[in-house]
Amino acid sequence: MTSQHKRARAFRPVGAALLFALGFGTTAMVGCQPEEQEECVSLEQYFKEQIWAPILSQKCITCHNPQGAAKDSQFVLQSSDWTGYLEANLATVERMAKLQYEGDPWLLVKPTATVEHGGGVQLERGSPEWDAFVELIDRIENPVECEDKPIGEEYFADVELLDEVETLRKASLNLTGRVPTAEEEAAVAAGGEEALSLALDGLLREDAFYDRLVEIYNDHFLVDKYLSNSDAIDLLDGTDYPDSYWFDAIEDDSERAAAENYANDAVAREVTELVAYVVRNDRPFTEILTADYTVVNPWSAQTYGVNVQFDDPGDPDEFREARIPGIPHAGVLTSHIFLNRFPTTPTNRNRHRSRMVFRFFLATDILKLAERPIDPSAITSFNPTREDSNCTACHAAMDPVAGALQNWDSSGRYRPPEEGWYAEMFHPGFGDAELPSGDQYNATQWLAQQIVQDQRFAASQVHIVFQGLTGHAPLSEPSDPNAFDYLGRLTAFEVQNAELQRIAAAFIESEYDLRVVIKEIIQGPYYRAKNFTPEWSEEQAASDEAVNRMDEVSFLGTARWLTPEMLHRKIKAVTGYPWRREVDSDIYLLDYDQYRIFYGGIDSDTIIERMTAPNGIMTNISDRMSNEVACWSTARDFTKAAAVRKLFPYVEPGFEPEDENGFEIPAVTEAIRANIQYLHWHLLGERLDIGHPEIDRTYALFLEVWRDGKRGIGFGEYEAALPSSCQATTDFWSDQALSDAERITQDPNYTIRAWMAVMSYMLSDYRFLHE
C-alpha cells in the first residue's frame, strides 16, 4: 500500500454494518486520522498500482497487445491472463523509459503525441496520469530497495478453510449430486489431503460427473436452447443431411416421439457432449478444438447419416466419434449447432463468432479492448476497421480469426466462399500468424491448432471451470485508483490471478487433463474458504487496514445461492426423493413451466445468466419447497428399516421426549438429540457437538411443536391423522401400495409432525439453500 493511497483512504468512514458484523458496537466508529509515516514503495508496487492498473491496462493495451494494431511496435504489453504479465510489462516499460527523443523519454513523447502516435493523444501534459509517468521514470532512474513481502504468503492466514471431510461433502454434492458414503468420509478423515485427492479421483469418474460437466459448459455455449421438439434438427440443411428426419417413418406415435427427442437432444448437445467425451476418454482437453470428429449417439448417427458401432444401440447416453463426409472437423468450432448458436450475417462477417472464440477459448473479452467513447465524426478513414485506431483496437485481433472461420455460412454450413475472403479485412490468421496460402479450405482446423498453442487457452478453461464450481467469475483488474475499495480489489485480483495462473500451468504440465484443473480448484482456498477469523482488537477493526482487508476477503468462498439444478440434486441426495408430487409429475426445480426460471435458472435462449442472489420470489419458492419436502419425505422415511433410512436412523415415531407427567425420558431425548446432530451434518454439512447451541435450538423447536401437538390432540383441536399429502401409503418410485405394516397415516403422538417441523426448519436454512 503506497503512502499516497494511505492518505487518500485515511478519511474513509467505517460502515456500521462492518463493525456490527465483527462484533463491535457503535463506540468503535471513530474517525481515522491521517497517517504521517511514509511506507517504502517498491518500483514494482508503484508500477502496478499507479501505472498498470489505471492507465496501461485501460488505455494502452487496447492497441499495444500481441494481436492489436500496435503489435509490430517496440511497446507490446501482455494482459493479465499471461503468466508473469506484470513483470514482463514492467520490463517493457523500463526499456521504453530509457529511449529518448530530443532529450525526452520516449515513454512521454509518444502518448502525448509529441511525435506521431497512431493512437492519438492518450496523456495530457500536467495531468495526474502524466505526473504518474514522470514519477515512474524517476523511480526507474533512481531505484529504491524495499523489504520483500510476497503478497500471497499470509493472504489466507486469517481465513478458515473447510477440512477434508467437509470438502469431500461439498465436492461430492457439486460434482455428482450425492452425499459421500460413510466409508468415503471415514477414509478421508483418516487419510487427510492424500485421501481427499483419491476420493476426488473417484468422483471424477462417475457418470453423474460428466452430466455436471455438460451443465457447466452449457452455461457458456448455451446450446440447450435447442433441446425441445426438433429445434436442433431443424437447423440442419436437408441437402447436406437428407435423413435428418428419419424418425418420421416410425408408425408408433410414442416410439416416434422418443426417437425424435433422443436424436434432437444429441444434435443439440454435440458440443457439450464432446467436452464430456474428451474428459471421459482421458484425451487432452485441447481436443475439444482439434478433434477431427464430432460425437453422436445411436439416434443422431441416423440423423447425420453416418455408420457408427455402439455397445448398446438403445442407450441415448452412449456417444461415439463420427466423421461427417465433406466436413473438415475442428471440434467445437465446426459444430453446426455451435455456429448457429453464435450466428453471423453478410455484414458481420463472422466477427460475432470470432468474439465468442476469444471469450470461450482465449479468456479475452474483445469488447473490453476498446472501452472508450468514440466520436463518429473523428472517423474519416475509407476503411476504418483497418486504418483508424478507434476501430483497429478490436478489429486487428478479431478480424483475422473471423477470416479463419470463412468457410462456414450464416446457417453453419460448410460453404467456402467462391471468391475468397474479403480483401478489405485483415488477412485471415491468428495473432502474428497469417493463414498459409493454400490452407483456406482447412482454415478452421489451422485456427484450432493456433489457439491450443496459446497459453490463454489453458487460462480460459480454468476460468470456465472456476466459475462453474464456485459460481463466481474470476475477478477483473480494478481500474479506478480513486475508488474506496481499489487497493482491496487490486490485492484480491492479484492473489486470485496468481492462483488461477498456477492452476493453468499445472493444466498445461498435465498435458491438458481437465480433472487436474477441477481438483486444484476444489482443494484450493477459493473453494474451501468458509469463514473469516481475524484476531482484531476493537481499535484495529475500525482501522483503514481492517476495511481494506475486508475488501480483499469479500471475494473468497463459494457461499452462492444454489442453481435450481443443484438444489434439485441436493434434495434428492439427502432425502432420497426429488421435489415432485409423483414419480411421473413435473420436477418443480427443473421444469420451465414450474420454478426453473423463477428460481434463477436459465433457458439458454433469452435468459442466459443465472441469478446469484435470491429475490422475494425465490425465497417464497424455497419456503414452499422446505414445507412440501418435509411433508412428503418424513413419514416416507419412517416406513423403512432404521438401518437404511436417510433422515431418521436413530429414532422411531413412538419416541416421545417426556412421559405423561411431563418428566423427561433421558434415553429418548438422547436419541432425538443424536438424530438432530445427524441431520445437521446430513442436511447442512455442519459437524456439531451434542451440546452445541444449534442442537439445543433445533431440539427446542422439536419439543415446542411436539408439546403443542400433543396438547392439541388431547383436547381434540388437532387430528391424529396426518394430512393426506403427508401420509406414506405408496412406494414413490413404483407407485405400489405399501403393506398395512409399512404404511403411515396416523400420528397420534405428534412426533412425525414435530420431525416435519425440524425438516422444514433445516431445509429452509441458509446452509441448505447455499453451497
Salt bridges, closest charged atoms under 4 A:
GLU35 OE1 - LYS6 NZ 3.30
GLU38 OE2 - ARG7 NH1 2.99
GLU39 OE2 - LYS6 NZ 3.58
GLU49 OE1 - HIS5 ND1 3.27
GLU135 OE2 - ARG139 NE 3.11
ASP158 OD1 - ARG549 NH2 2.59
GLU160 OE2 - LYS530 NZ 3.53
ASP163 OD2 - ARG687 NH2 2.15
GLU166 OE2 - LYS530 NZ 3.24
GLU184 OE2 - ARG178 NH2 2.86
GLU193 OE2 - ARG528 NH1 2.94
ASP201 OD1 - LYS519 NZ 2.78
GLU206 OE2 - ARG178 NH2 2.71
ASP207 OD1 - ARG280 NH1 3.23
GLU215 OE2 - ARG212 NH1 2.81
GLU215 OE1 - ARG569 NH1 2.98
ASP219 OD2 - ARG610 NE 2.90
ASP224 OD1 - ARG269 NE 2.86
ASP237 OD2 - ARG413 NH1 2.97
ASP240 OD2 - ARG415 NH1 3.24
ASP253 OD1 - ARG256 NH2 2.59
ASP282 OD1 - ARG205 NH1 2.93
ASP282 OD1 - ARG515 NH1 2.69
GLU287 OE2 - ARG283 NH1 2.68
ASP292 OD1 - ARG323 NH2 3.25
ASP311 OD2 - ARG320 NH2 2.58
GLU318 OE2 - ARG320 NE 3.02
GLU321 OE2 - ARG283 NH2 2.75
GLU321 OE1 - ARG323 NH2 3.33
ASP399 OD1 - ARG351 NE 2.94
ASP399 OD1 - HIS395 ND1 3.06
ASP409 OD2 - ARG413 NE 2.77
GLU424 OE2 - ARG349 NH1 2.72
GLU434 OE1 - HIS427 ND1 3.84
ASP454 OD2 - ARG456 NH2 3.00
GLU494 OE1 - LYS48 NZ 2.42
GLU499 OE2 - ARG502 NH2 2.96
GLU520 OE1 - ARG502 NH2 3.00
ASP544 OD2 - ARG9 NE 3.46
GLU545 OE2 - LYS6 NZ 2.90
ASP551 OD2 - ARG9 NH2 3.96
ASP551 OD2 - ARG12 NH1 3.38
GLU552 OE1 - ARG549 NH1 2.86
GLU565 OE2 - ARG596 NH2 3.05
GLU565 OE2 - ARG610 NH2 3.03
ASP605 OD1 - LYS225 NZ 3.70
GLU628 OE2 - ARG581 NH2 3.98
GLU628 OE2 - ARG624 NE 2.82
GLU652 OE1 - ARG645 NH2 2.85
GLU656 OE1 - LYS710 NZ 2.74
GLU658 OE2 - ARG707 NH2 2.39
GLU686 OE2 - HIS680 ND1 2.67
GLU686 OE1 - ARG767 NH1 2.81
GLU694 OE2 - ARG697 NH2 2.94
ASP696 OD1 - ARG673 NH2 2.51
ASP708 OD1 - ARG711 NH2 3.12
GLU717 OE2 - ARG711 NH1 3.24
ASP747 OD2 - ARG753 NE 2.88
ASP765 OD1 - ARG767 NE 2.89
GLU771 OE1 - ARG560 NE 3.59
